[in-house]
Amino acid sequence: MFAIAVSALCLLLYQTIQKRQIVLMIYGVMGLAIAAITGLDIYLFYMNNYPTGPGVYLSFLGGAQIFVYSVFNKMKRV
């Protein structure tokens, strides 16, 4: 998951420099993947009664934020 987050950061930096449309879609897919993976982690922790720290929730919120940003930015450009 860390590799996905670092890749998303690199794509964000590339997008802000080059203003490419395809990068925005890849960025949204990465955000959705981060949110989905951490959502499954949260679900598994909840079902097995494992204690969780704030990092899992922050990862989910970060992935969701990346996805929502790409969707709203795409809607703004259309």
HELIX and SHEET records of a PDB file:
HELIX    1   1 PHE A    2  GLN A   18  1                                  17    
HELIX    2   2 GLN A   21  MET A   47  1                                  27    
HELIX    3   3 PRO A   54  ARG A   77  1                                  24    
END                                                                             
